[in-house]
Amino acid sequence: MPLHSVQRLSPTAVLGLWHLTETPEALWAGLPNAATYQPLLPARADARREAQWLAGRRLAHALFGELPTPLPPETLVQNDATGRPWLLGAPADTVVSLSHSGEWAAAVLAQGGRAGVDIELIRDKAQRLAGKFLAENEWNHARAATADIAPDAHYSLLWSAKEALYKLAAQRGIIFRQQLLLHEFSPATSGEIPATLVLGGAETRHRICYTQPAPGYVLTYCHESAG
């Protein structure tokens, strides 16, 4: 099975990557509780999206045993009304964040705290939409940075970082330009982006890790332990 890697982020959290090469049929065959998952598949998923959806769940199940208190195999990855994943049958403090793009799926599972992960295929879409998700100072920093590096990769990274922080926040109605704020950083192949989350009139500081898991992709994640 193409479980690409497992990385321990802390004593209570793990990050996994899955390289998607299988057909939906092969993914179904290896998925625990497949019959229970069948009615959970989004109704409009085509074959590509079905494979991505399944890869995320195969990956989550592969990580169940990596937690300090392993999850029982009958645990299910469910989605709430907003599409946010959660774990049915797991302790209440267990969190999961999932993402998929192209041939890759990513997951963070943690016992305690909060987590967000995002993986993106690098393309020009993020640059075209920059004015909708970047604050003015963020956009200015991005313009300066892309004088020396590929703009598609950099804007995709900025979008991905905000997506990871959005998932960590786990609240609806967040305005990316106003509430998910990225601070200036020196772009590299991998590193950290300092960020501020603005919720309910309060500001909290965070650090979003990033890397390139494969050519043409960017991965961002953020995990914070309880307390």
Salt bridges, closest charged atoms under 4 A:
GLU66 OE1 - ARG8 NH2 3.83
ASP80 OD2 - ARG84 NH1 3.15
GLU103 OE1 - HIS19 NE2 3.32
ASP118 OD1 - LYS167 NZ 3.76
ASP124 OD1 - ARG128 NE 3.54
GLU136 OE2 - ARG143 NH1 3.99
GLU138 OE1 - LYS162 NZ 2.70
GLU184 OE1 - HIS141 NE2 3.56
GLU192 OE1 - ARG207 NE 2.68
GLU224 OE1 - ARG114 NH2 3.55
GLU224 OE2 - HIS206 ND1 2.41
